[in-house]
Amino acid sequence: MDGEINGVSMRIPPFLKSYPETWFAQMDAQFRMIKQETKFDYVIATIDTEIASEVINIIKNPPAVDPYNQLKAAIIERTTDFASRELPRLLSQEELGNRKPSQFLRKLLQLLGEKAKMFDREQLKKIFLQRMPAPLKPILLKQKVSLEELADLADRILDIYETRPAIASVTENSEITQLWKMMNQFQQQVKTAF
């Protein structure tokens, strides 16, 4: 959106639902010498109806003091709060299924979309690990690598594990022991390969 306020030409970017703080930083850079009321009106004209409905109480009854600053704070708080509640819920509903762990991680990142760069990596790692097979979790929890490396490691371990003949009477503890042995063998193979 292009416009002119008080004789100054402005180029207003479309509102970024995913990054409201970034959008307001861009707006503030252009709004330095403009009255609060004018900034308030400009933001209302720029945001879509979904965001406007989040702050309709402020739009209908603009604050007498610092209306733009209060609108800005409300939009950031309410849209950020929504994202911090809804995204973890959405991600935690996703199941590993028949996918490899690395495919599962890519699906989680796809669900995050633009928010993937800003989403808390530790929270994403926690969601990822919750969906891994039980015998694999203790091994993965001890690793001090990036999430992508962890997913690749899980792929390799499961590939090795799935090529072994199945033993019907294996208990969970012996499965973990087997996985530890396979993990150590894998680490030795990696060390000798490089």
N, CA and C atoms as a LAMMPS dump frame, in Angstrom:
ITEM: TIMESTEP
0
ITEM: NUMBER OF ATOMS
582
ITEM: BOX BOUNDS ff ff ff
-5.0000000000000000e+02 5.0000000000000000e+02
-5.0000000000000000e+02 5.0000000000000000e+02
-5.0000000000000000e+02 5.0000000000000000e+02
ITEM: ATOMS id mol type element x y z
1 1 1 N 0.853 -1.163 0
2 1 2 C 0 0 0
3 1 3 C 0.905 1.233 0
4 2 1 N 0.642 2.158 -0.866
5 2 2 C 1.383 3.408 -0.906
6 2 3 C 0.463 4.503 -0.394
7 3 1 N 1.035 5.478 0.209
8 3 2 C 0.222 6.576 0.699
9 3 3 C 1.067 7.782 1.001
10 4 1 N 0.365 8.863 1.318
11 4 2 C 1.053 10.085 1.675
12 4 3 C 0.435 10.615 2.953
13 5 1 N 1.266 10.835 3.944
14 5 2 C 0.812 11.361 5.225
15 5 3 C 1.578 12.638 5.49
16 6 1 N 0.829 13.702 5.727
17 6 2 C 1.432 15.008 6.014
18 6 3 C 2.493 15.376 4.978
19 7 1 N 2.203 15.094 3.707
20 7 2 C 3.121 15.473 2.639
21 7 3 C 4.327 14.572 2.496
22 8 1 N 4.387 13.458 3.257
23 8 2 C 5.512 12.533 3.182
24 8 3 C 5.029 11.251 2.508
25 9 1 N 5.734 10.822 1.463
26 9 2 C 5.364 9.615 0.75
27 9 3 C 5.809 8.396 1.549
28 10 1 N 4.909 7.401 1.641
29 10 2 C 5.207 6.193 2.41
30 10 3 C 4.859 4.96 1.586
31 11 1 N 5.61 3.928 1.775
32 11 2 C 5.295 2.635 1.162
33 11 3 C 5.028 1.671 2.314
34 12 1 N 3.767 1.293 2.484
35 12 2 C 3.371 0.431 3.589
36 12 3 C 3.345 -1.02 3.104
37 13 1 N 4.154 -1.88 3.719
38 13 2 C 4.146 -3.297 3.321
39 13 3 C 2.864 -3.967 3.803
40 14 1 N 2.475 -5.078 3.184
41 14 2 C 1.303 -5.807 3.684
42 14 3 C 1.57 -6.301 5.099
43 15 1 N 0.521 -6.384 5.885
44 15 2 C 0.659 -6.827 7.271
45 15 3 C 1.154 -8.268 7.307
46 16 1 N 2.136 -8.537 8.162
47 16 2 C 2.712 -9.876 8.299
48 16 3 C 2.12 -10.568 9.523
49 17 1 N 1.144 -11.433 9.317
50 17 2 C 0.539 -12.15 10.447
51 17 3 C 1.564 -12.984 11.194
52 18 1 N 2.491 -13.548 10.444
53 18 2 C 3.489 -14.42 11.059
54 18 3 C 4.539 -13.646 11.844
55 19 1 N 4.777 -12.407 11.453
56 19 2 C 5.822 -11.601 12.088
57 19 3 C 5.311 -10.2 12.399
58 20 1 N 4.353 -10.068 13.312
59 20 2 C 3.799 -8.738 13.575
60 20 3 C 4.835 -7.75 14.109
61 21 1 N 5.782 -8.223 14.906
62 21 2 C 6.796 -7.312 15.445
63 21 3 C 7.674 -6.739 14.335
64 22 1 N 8.006 -7.565 13.355
65 22 2 C 8.812 -7.104 12.224
66 22 3 C 8.046 -6.059 11.428
67 23 1 N 6.768 -6.321 11.184
68 23 2 C 5.948 -5.384 10.427
69 23 3 C 5.863 -4.039 11.15
70 24 1 N 5.622 -4.073 12.454
71 24 2 C 5.543 -2.821 13.212
72 24 3 C 6.888 -2.091 13.239
73 25 1 N 7.98 -2.819 13.243
74 25 2 C 9.296 -2.164 13.19
75 25 3 C 9.442 -1.405 11.874
76 26 1 N 8.97 -2.011 10.774
77 26 2 C 9.008 -1.318 9.485
78 26 3 C 8.102 -0.087 9.506
79 27 1 N 6.941 -0.241 10.097
80 27 2 C 5.999 0.884 10.184
81 27 3 C 6.581 2.005 11.048
82 28 1 N 7.141 1.647 12.179
83 28 2 C 7.695 2.662 13.088
84 28 3 C 8.81 3.454 12.423
85 29 1 N 9.572 2.8 11.556
86 29 2 C 10.645 3.499 10.851
87 29 3 C 10.082 4.591 9.941
88 30 1 N 8.891 4.381 9.428
89 30 2 C 8.276 5.371 8.546
90 30 3 C 7.391 6.361 9.307
91 31 1 N 6.959 5.982 10.49
92 31 2 C 6.001 6.776 11.259
93 31 3 C 6.63 7.746 12.265
94 32 1 N 7.895 7.937 12.269
95 32 2 C 8.57 8.69 13.333
96 32 3 C 7.952 10.069 13.626
97 33 1 N 7.603 10.789 12.628
98 33 2 C 7.146 12.17 12.83
99 33 3 C 5.627 12.314 12.686
100 34 1 N 4.904 11.24 12.846
101 34 2 C 3.459 11.264 12.617
102 34 3 C 2.728 11.095 13.945
103 35 1 N 1.591 11.759 14.063
104 35 2 C 0.787 11.705 15.289
105 35 3 C 0.257 10.291 15.531
106 36 1 N 0.057 9.98 16.803
107 36 2 C -0.46 8.678 17.219
108 36 3 C -1.79 8.334 16.525
109 37 1 N -2.691 9.292 16.442
110 37 2 C -4.007 9.047 15.858
111 37 3 C -3.9 8.658 14.372
112 38 1 N -3.001 9.321 13.652
113 38 2 C -2.812 9.035 12.226
114 38 3 C -2.21 7.645 12.043
115 39 1 N -1.244 7.295 12.878
116 39 2 C -0.642 5.96 12.824
117 39 3 C -1.713 4.892 13.093
118 40 1 N -2.534 5.152 14.097
119 40 2 C -3.619 4.249 14.482
120 40 3 C -4.528 3.98 13.28
121 41 1 N -4.967 5.06 12.618
122 41 2 C -5.857 4.938 11.46
123 41 3 C -5.195 4.172 10.323
124 42 1 N -3.917 4.427 10.116
125 42 2 C -3.201 3.767 9.033
126 42 3 C -3.086 2.267 9.291
127 43 1 N -2.821 1.869 10.509
128 43 2 C -2.716 0.45 10.844
129 43 3 C -4.071 -0.23 10.652
130 44 1 N -5.143 0.389 11.098
131 44 2 C -6.477 -0.189 10.941
132 44 3 C -6.806 -0.4 9.462
133 45 1 N -6.401 0.547 8.632
134 45 2 C -6.663 0.422 7.195
135 45 3 C -5.804 -0.667 6.548
136 46 1 N -4.702 -1.029 7.163
137 46 2 C -3.757 -1.975 6.574
138 46 3 C -4.006 -3.424 6.991
139 47 1 N -4.406 -3.654 8.241
140 47 2 C -4.579 -5.029 8.722
141 47 3 C -5.833 -5.659 8.115
142 48 1 N -5.84 -7 8.04
143 48 2 C -7.017 -7.681 7.498
144 48 3 C -8.063 -7.888 8.592
145 49 1 N -9.22 -8.392 8.194
146 49 2 C -10.336 -8.516 9.14
147 49 3 C -10.063 -9.533 10.247
148 50 1 N -9.27 -10.543 9.961
149 50 2 C -8.944 -11.534 10.996
150 50 3 C -8.187 -10.883 12.149
151 51 1 N -7.198 -10.077 11.81
152 51 2 C -6.422 -9.384 12.848
153 51 3 C -7.283 -8.292 13.491
154 52 1 N -8.057 -7.601 12.681
155 52 2 C -8.929 -6.543 13.215
156 52 3 C -9.907 -7.11 14.242
157 53 1 N -10.397 -8.319 13.996
158 53 2 C -11.335 -8.919 14.954
159 53 3 C -10.67 -9.219 16.292
160 54 1 N -9.35 -9.434 16.276
161 54 2 C -8.614 -9.666 17.519
162 54 3 C -8.528 -8.404 18.391
163 55 1 N -8.607 -7.237 17.744
164 55 2 C -8.46 -5.969 18.474
165 55 3 C -9.67 -5.056 18.275
166 56 1 N -10.83 -5.649 17.996
167 56 2 C -12.022 -4.862 17.695
168 56 3 C -12.4 -3.933 18.846
169 57 1 N -12.156 -4.343 20.075
170 57 2 C -12.473 -3.484 21.221
171 57 3 C -11.673 -2.182 21.177
172 58 1 N -10.448 -2.24 20.732
173 58 2 C -9.613 -1.041 20.641
174 58 3 C -10.01 -0.215 19.42
175 59 1 N -10.348 -0.88 18.339
176 59 2 C -10.756 -0.159 17.129
177 59 3 C -12.039 0.623 17.38
178 60 1 N -13.012 -0.014 18.052
179 60 2 C -14.297 0.661 18.321
180 60 3 C -14.164 1.783 19.337
181 61 1 N -13.267 1.624 20.293
182 61 2 C -13.074 2.621 21.348
183 61 3 C -11.602 2.978 21.449
184 62 1 N -11.106 3.787 20.519
185 62 2 C -9.678 4.12 20.541
186 62 3 C -9.276 4.791 21.862
187 63 1 N -8.155 4.372 22.422
188 63 2 C -7.675 4.992 23.663
189 63 3 C -7.386 6.484 23.448
190 64 1 N -7.638 7.273 24.459
191 64 2 C -7.397 8.716 24.364
192 64 3 C -5.903 9.027 24.364
193 65 1 N -5.125 8.183 25.028
194 65 2 C -3.687 8.398 25.12
195 65 3 C -2.962 7.278 24.369
196 66 1 N -2.034 7.654 23.511
197 66 2 C -1.215 6.714 22.748
198 66 3 C -2.023 5.603 22.051
199 67 1 N -2.995 5.963 21.237
200 67 2 C -3.816 4.919 20.609
201 67 3 C -3.009 3.965 19.72
202 68 1 N -2.05 4.485 18.967
203 68 2 C -1.242 3.623 18.1
204 68 3 C -0.422 2.648 18.929
205 69 1 N 0.258 3.136 19.96
206 69 2 C 1.099 2.262 20.786
207 69 3 C 0.276 1.162 21.452
208 70 1 N -0.923 1.494 21.89
209 70 2 C -1.773 0.497 22.535
210 70 3 C -2.306 -0.52 21.521
211 71 1 N -2.659 -0.045 20.322
212 71 2 C -3.099 -0.946 19.26
213 71 3 C -1.966 -1.882 18.861
214 72 1 N -0.799 -1.326 18.689
215 72 2 C 0.386 -2.105 18.318
216 72 3 C 0.65 -3.201 19.367
217 73 1 N 0.662 -2.833 20.632
218 73 2 C 0.92 -3.795 21.713
219 73 3 C -0.138 -4.897 21.734
220 74 1 N -1.391 -4.528 21.527
221 74 2 C -2.474 -5.515 21.542
222 74 3 C -2.358 -6.484 20.369
223 75 1 N -2.042 -5.972 19.19
224 75 2 C -1.907 -6.844 18.021
225 75 3 C -0.751 -7.821 18.222
226 76 1 N 0.377 -7.323 18.667
227 76 2 C 1.534 -8.202 18.88
228 76 3 C 1.22 -9.252 19.942
229 77 1 N 0.65 -8.821 21.043
230 77 2 C 0.342 -9.752 22.134
231 77 3 C -0.661 -10.813 21.702
232 78 1 N -1.721 -10.393 21.054
233 78 2 C -2.79 -11.336 20.718
234 78 3 C -2.418 -12.267 19.569
235 79 1 N -1.682 -11.798 18.603
236 79 2 C -1.291 -12.69 17.504
237 79 3 C -0.145 -13.601 17.927
238 80 1 N 0.774 -13.097 18.722
239 80 2 C 1.875 -13.923 19.209
240 80 3 C 1.347 -14.973 20.176
241 81 1 N 0.424 -14.606 21.026
242 81 2 C -0.162 -15.539 21.978
243 81 3 C -0.86 -16.671 21.229
244 82 1 N -1.582 -16.347 20.179
245 82 2 C -2.259 -17.361 19.373
246 82 3 C -1.24 -18.342 18.789
247 83 1 N -0.176 -17.805 18.216
248 83 2 C 0.839 -18.656 17.594
249 83 3 C 1.51 -19.551 18.638
250 84 1 N 1.807 -19.009 19.805
251 84 2 C 2.501 -19.808 20.812
252 84 3 C 1.608 -20.902 21.39
253 85 1 N 0.28 -20.729 21.328
254 85 2 C -0.659 -21.754 21.796
255 85 3 C -0.965 -22.779 20.715
256 86 1 N -1.269 -22.306 19.529
257 86 2 C -1.778 -23.161 18.473
258 86 3 C -0.703 -24.003 17.776
259 87 1 N 0.46 -23.439 17.545
260 87 2 C 1.484 -24.194 16.817
261 87 3 C 1.937 -25.452 17.554
262 88 1 N 2.257 -25.379 18.846
263 88 2 C 2.646 -26.62 19.534
264 88 3 C 1.528 -27.667 19.514
265 89 1 N 0.278 -27.224 19.63
266 89 2 C -0.852 -28.155 19.585
267 89 3 C -0.932 -28.818 18.212
268 90 1 N -0.801 -28.029 17.167
269 90 2 C -0.836 -28.544 15.806
270 90 3 C 0.293 -29.551 15.576
271 91 1 N 1.488 -29.203 16.02
272 91 2 C 2.643 -30.086 15.826
273 91 3 C 2.509 -31.376 16.624
274 92 1 N 1.982 -31.277 17.842
275 92 2 C 1.884 -32.462 18.688
276 92 3 C 0.824 -33.437 18.191
277 93 1 N -0.039 -33.023 17.288
278 93 2 C -1.035 -33.931 16.711
279 93 3 C -0.451 -34.775 15.578
280 94 1 N 0.671 -34.354 15.05
281 94 2 C 1.315 -35.07 13.939
282 94 3 C 1.974 -36.341 14.47
283 95 1 N 1.792 -37.446 13.766
284 95 2 C 2.356 -38.742 14.168
285 95 3 C 3.472 -39.161 13.211
286 96 1 N 4.399 -39.972 13.701
287 96 2 C 5.496 -40.486 12.884
288 96 3 C 4.968 -41.388 11.775
289 97 1 N 4.06 -42.275 12.123
290 97 2 C 3.491 -43.189 11.126
291 97 3 C 4.576 -44.037 10.474
292 98 1 N 4.492 -44.191 9.166
293 98 2 C 5.464 -45.012 8.424
294 98 3 C 6.637 -44.196 7.904
295 99 1 N 6.689 -42.937 8.28
296 99 2 C 7.765 -42.075 7.778
297 99 3 C 9.068 -42.336 8.517
298 100 1 N 10.149 -41.989 7.851
299 100 2 C 11.45 -41.969 8.517
300 100 3 C 11.466 -40.749 9.433
301 101 1 N 12.279 -40.771 10.487
302 101 2 C 12.362 -39.607 11.364
303 101 3 C 12.713 -38.308 10.626
304 102 1 N 13.598 -38.372 9.644
305 102 2 C 13.951 -37.148 8.905
306 102 3 C 12.762 -36.636 8.099
307 103 1 N 11.936 -37.538 7.568
308 103 2 C 10.721 -37.124 6.857
309 103 3 C 9.728 -36.502 7.828
310 104 1 N 9.641 -37.076 9.015
311 104 2 C 8.756 -36.548 10.046
312 104 3 C 9.183 -35.133 10.438
313 105 1 N 10.485 -34.919 10.612
314 105 2 C 10.983 -33.584 10.953
315 105 3 C 10.657 -32.593 9.843
316 106 1 N 10.845 -32.996 8.603
317 106 2 C 10.51 -32.097 7.483
318 106 3 C 9.031 -31.744 7.488
319 107 1 N 8.171 -32.697 7.865
320 107 2 C 6.73 -32.434 7.941
321 107 3 C 6.439 -31.41 9.037
322 108 1 N 7.098 -31.548 10.193
323 108 2 C 6.911 -30.568 11.269
324 108 3 C 7.331 -29.18 10.809
325 109 1 N 8.461 -29.102 10.132
326 109 2 C 8.943 -27.806 9.634
327 109 3 C 7.999 -27.242 8.576
328 110 1 N 7.433 -28.112 7.764
329 110 2 C 6.469 -27.672 6.758
330 110 3 C 5.225 -27.105 7.434
331 111 1 N 4.765 -27.753 8.494
332 111 2 C 3.594 -27.257 9.224
333 111 3 C 3.863 -25.886 9.845
334 112 1 N 5.101 -25.664 10.278
335 112 2 C 5.46 -24.366 10.848
336 112 3 C 5.51 -23.273 9.798
337 113 1 N 5.835 -23.636 8.573
338 113 2 C 5.898 -22.655 7.492
339 113 3 C 6.911 -21.563 7.796
340 114 1 N 6.481 -20.309 7.665
341 114 2 C 7.362 -19.161 7.889
342 114 3 C 7.838 -19.055 9.33
343 115 1 N 7.101 -19.655 10.26
344 115 2 C 7.459 -19.56 11.68
345 115 3 C 8.593 -20.506 12.06
346 116 1 N 9.008 -21.378 11.149
347 116 2 C 10.037 -22.377 11.455
348 116 3 C 11.325 -21.733 11.961
349 117 1 N 11.708 -20.598 11.395
350 117 2 C 12.964 -19.95 11.799
351 117 3 C 12.881 -19.36 13.194
352 118 1 N 11.689 -18.965 13.604
353 118 2 C 11.539 -18.299 14.893
354 118 3 C 11.021 -19.237 15.987
355 119 1 N 10.568 -20.442 15.614
356 119 2 C 10 -21.365 16.588
357 119 3 C 11.104 -21.898 17.493
358 120 1 N 10.822 -22.037 18.751
359 120 2 C 11.782 -22.525 19.749
360 120 3 C 12.27 -23.926 19.373
361 121 1 N 13.573 -24.039 19.065
362 121 2 C 14.137 -25.32 18.617
363 121 3 C 14.06 -26.395 19.697
364 122 1 N 14.189 -26.009 20.955
365 122 2 C 14.098 -26.999 22.036
366 122 3 C 12.686 -27.567 22.129
367 123 1 N 11.696 -26.726 21.939
368 123 2 C 10.312 -27.203 21.955
369 123 3 C 10.054 -28.125 20.759
370 124 1 N 10.589 -27.763 19.604
371 124 2 C 10.45 -28.602 18.413
372 124 3 C 11.151 -29.949 18.63
373 125 1 N 12.321 -29.911 19.246
374 125 2 C 13.063 -31.151 19.534
375 125 3 C 12.262 -32.037 20.486
376 126 1 N 11.639 -31.438 21.476
377 126 2 C 10.829 -32.184 22.443
378 126 3 C 9.656 -32.878 21.731
379 127 1 N 8.97 -32.149 20.85
380 127 2 C 7.85 -32.728 20.09
381 127 3 C 8.352 -33.854 19.204
382 128 1 N 9.487 -33.629 18.542
383 128 2 C 10.09 -34.648 17.67
384 128 3 C 10.398 -35.915 18.466
385 129 1 N 11.067 -35.761 19.607
386 129 2 C 11.464 -36.924 20.409
387 129 3 C 10.266 -37.681 20.976
388 130 1 N 9.193 -36.965 21.282
389 130 2 C 7.99 -37.629 21.806
390 130 3 C 7.41 -38.622 20.813
391 131 1 N 7.624 -38.386 19.539
392 131 2 C 7.054 -39.244 18.503
393 131 3 C 7.986 -40.364 18.045
394 132 1 N 9.179 -40.42 18.585
395 132 2 C 10.116 -41.466 18.201
396 132 3 C 9.766 -42.772 18.916
397 133 1 N 10.105 -43.927 18.305
398 133 2 C 9.844 -45.212 18.965
399 133 3 C 10.53 -45.272 20.33
400 134 1 N 9.879 -45.91 21.285
401 134 2 C 10.367 -45.954 22.672
402 134 3 C 11.815 -46.415 22.805
403 135 1 N 12.25 -47.49 22.132
404 135 2 C 13.638 -47.936 22.308
405 135 3 C 14.668 -46.932 21.779
406 136 1 N 14.244 -46.072 20.887
407 136 2 C 15.154 -45.108 20.271
408 136 3 C 15.358 -43.851 21.122
409 137 1 N 14.374 -43.508 21.93
410 137 2 C 14.405 -42.257 22.704
411 137 3 C 15.631 -42.118 23.6
412 138 1 N 16.01 -43.142 24.396
413 138 2 C 17.164 -42.967 25.291
414 138 3 C 18.456 -42.651 24.533
415 139 1 N 18.604 -43.24 23.365
416 139 2 C 19.804 -42.997 22.567
417 139 3 C 19.798 -41.559 22.055
418 140 1 N 18.667 -41.14 21.527
419 140 2 C 18.574 -39.801 20.945
420 140 3 C 18.689 -38.707 22.008
421 141 1 N 18.152 -38.964 23.184
422 141 2 C 18.206 -37.956 24.249
423 141 3 C 19.631 -37.625 24.677
424 142 1 N 20.548 -38.569 24.529
425 142 2 C 21.936 -38.352 24.959
426 142 3 C 22.782 -37.624 23.926
427 143 1 N 22.256 -37.438 22.735
428 143 2 C 23.039 -36.833 21.653
429 143 3 C 23.058 -35.305 21.775
430 144 1 N 24.208 -34.736 21.531
431 144 2 C 24.381 -33.275 21.566
432 144 3 C 24.63 -32.775 20.144
433 145 1 N 23.614 -32.948 19.304
434 145 2 C 23.722 -32.552 17.901
435 145 3 C 22.488 -31.733 17.523
436 146 1 N 22.526 -31.151 16.34
437 146 2 C 21.376 -30.379 15.873
438 146 3 C 20.182 -31.312 15.654
439 147 1 N 19.024 -30.734 15.558
440 147 2 C 17.808 -31.512 15.349
441 147 3 C 17.849 -32.257 14.019
442 148 1 N 18.381 -31.632 13.001
443 148 2 C 18.49 -32.28 11.693
444 148 3 C 19.437 -33.484 11.759
445 149 1 N 20.56 -33.322 12.462
446 149 2 C 21.504 -34.43 12.634
447 149 3 C 20.88 -35.555 13.469
448 150 1 N 20.083 -35.172 14.442
449 150 2 C 19.402 -36.153 15.285
450 150 3 C 18.427 -36.982 14.447
451 151 1 N 17.705 -36.323 13.552
452 151 2 C 16.76 -37.033 12.678
453 151 3 C 17.502 -37.981 11.743
454 152 1 N 18.629 -37.537 11.2
455 152 2 C 19.429 -38.402 10.326
456 152 3 C 19.967 -39.617 11.092
457 153 1 N 20.424 -39.384 12.317
458 153 2 C 20.913 -40.471 13.155
459 153 3 C 19.789 -41.467 13.437
460 154 1 N 18.612 -40.966 13.749
461 154 2 C 17.458 -41.841 13.998
462 154 3 C 17.135 -42.664 12.757
463 155 1 N 17.232 -42.055 11.576
464 155 2 C 17.03 -42.804 10.32
465 155 3 C 18.003 -43.967 10.227
466 156 1 N 19.266 -43.698 10.471
467 156 2 C 20.302 -44.723 10.34
468 156 3 C 20.107 -45.862 11.338
469 157 1 N 19.789 -45.482 12.568
470 157 2 C 19.58 -46.51 13.6
471 157 3 C 18.392 -47.382 13.225
472 158 1 N 17.303 -46.76 12.801
473 158 2 C 16.127 -47.549 12.424
474 158 3 C 16.395 -48.41 11.197
475 159 1 N 17.195 -47.905 10.259
476 159 2 C 17.563 -48.716 9.09
477 159 3 C 18.314 -49.972 9.531
478 160 1 N 19.257 -49.818 10.454
479 160 2 C 20.022 -50.957 10.968
480 160 3 C 19.09 -51.889 11.739
481 161 1 N 18.257 -51.319 12.57
482 161 2 C 17.348 -52.097 13.413
483 161 3 C 16.364 -52.902 12.568
484 162 1 N 15.85 -52.313 11.505
485 162 2 C 14.858 -52.982 10.663
486 162 3 C 15.47 -54.078 9.8
487 163 1 N 16.775 -54.045 9.57
488 163 2 C 17.406 -55.094 8.768
489 163 3 C 17.727 -56.333 9.595
490 164 1 N 17.67 -56.236 10.91
491 164 2 C 17.912 -57.376 11.797
492 164 3 C 16.653 -58.249 11.843
493 165 1 N 16.801 -59.558 12.005
494 165 2 C 15.61 -60.409 12.131
495 165 3 C 14.859 -60.083 13.42
496 166 1 N 13.552 -60.104 13.325
497 166 2 C 12.719 -59.786 14.501
498 166 3 C 12.733 -60.959 15.465
499 167 1 N 12.806 -60.643 16.737
500 167 2 C 12.774 -61.665 17.787
501 167 3 C 11.505 -61.42 18.593
502 168 1 N 10.611 -62.367 18.587
503 168 2 C 9.285 -62.171 19.168
504 168 3 C 9.311 -61.932 20.666
505 169 1 N 10.25 -62.513 21.38
506 169 2 C 10.227 -62.417 22.835
507 169 3 C 11.169 -61.358 23.391
508 170 1 N 11.512 -60.368 22.591
509 170 2 C 12.441 -59.342 23.05
510 170 3 C 11.721 -58.396 24.008
511 171 1 N 12.342 -58.166 25.157
512 171 2 C 11.779 -57.202 26.087
513 171 3 C 12.306 -55.822 25.749
514 172 1 N 11.66 -54.805 26.312
515 172 2 C 12.069 -53.439 26.008
516 172 3 C 13.518 -53.183 26.431
517 173 1 N 13.943 -53.731 27.593
518 173 2 C 15.315 -53.513 28.052
519 173 3 C 16.334 -54.13 27.11
520 174 1 N 16.047 -55.343 26.611
521 174 2 C 17.001 -55.948 25.7
522 174 3 C 16.987 -55.233 24.356
523 175 1 N 15.853 -54.657 23.955
524 175 2 C 15.811 -53.85 22.736
525 175 3 C 16.706 -52.624 22.878
526 176 1 N 16.652 -52.007 24.037
527 176 2 C 17.492 -50.833 24.276
528 176 3 C 18.962 -51.237 24.245
529 177 1 N 19.276 -52.378 24.863
530 177 2 C 20.651 -52.857 24.846
531 177 3 C 21.108 -53.109 23.417
532 178 1 N 20.236 -53.727 22.622
533 178 2 C 20.557 -53.967 21.218
534 178 3 C 20.785 -52.646 20.486
535 179 1 N 19.924 -51.689 20.73
536 179 2 C 20.074 -50.39 20.071
537 179 3 C 21.374 -49.709 20.475
538 180 1 N 21.741 -49.823 21.749
539 180 2 C 23.007 -49.233 22.201
540 180 3 C 24.183 -49.873 21.468
541 181 1 N 24.151 -51.203 21.349
542 181 2 C 25.223 -51.9 20.635
543 181 3 C 25.283 -51.448 19.179
544 182 1 N 24.113 -51.376 18.548
545 182 2 C 24.068 -50.93 17.156
546 182 3 C 24.563 -49.491 17.03
547 183 1 N 24.202 -48.671 18.017
548 183 2 C 24.631 -47.273 18.012
549 183 3 C 26.157 -47.187 18.115
550 184 1 N 26.732 -47.97 18.996
551 184 2 C 28.192 -47.98 19.138
552 184 3 C 28.864 -48.475 17.858
553 185 1 N 28.292 -49.524 17.244
554 185 2 C 28.83 -50.018 15.978
555 185 3 C 28.742 -48.938 14.903
556 186 1 N 27.616 -48.262 14.883
557 186 2 C 27.415 -47.187 13.901
558 186 3 C 28.432 -46.065 14.109
559 187 1 N 28.621 -45.673 15.376
560 187 2 C 29.591 -44.617 15.66
561 187 3 C 30.998 -45.026 15.229
562 188 1 N 31.363 -46.295 15.443
563 188 2 C 32.679 -46.79 15.015
564 188 3 C 32.805 -46.74 13.505
565 189 1 N 31.733 -47.102 12.806
566 189 2 C 31.748 -47.051 11.346
567 189 3 C 31.92 -45.619 10.852
568 190 1 N 31.245 -44.693 11.5
569 190 2 C 31.359 -43.282 11.117
570 190 3 C 32.785 -42.782 11.359
571 191 1 N 33.372 -43.139 12.499
572 191 2 C 34.733 -42.704 12.825
573 191 3 C 35.75 -43.236 11.818
574 192 1 N 35.594 -44.511 11.432
575 192 2 C 36.557 -45.074 10.49
576 192 3 C 36.335 -44.57 9.076
577 193 1 N 35.117 -44.141 8.764
578 193 2 C 34.81 -43.632 7.412
579 193 3 C 35.434 -42.261 7.191
580 194 1 N 35.672 -41.507 8.259
581 194 2 C 36.231 -40.158 8.111
582 194 3 C 37.594 -40.164 8.658
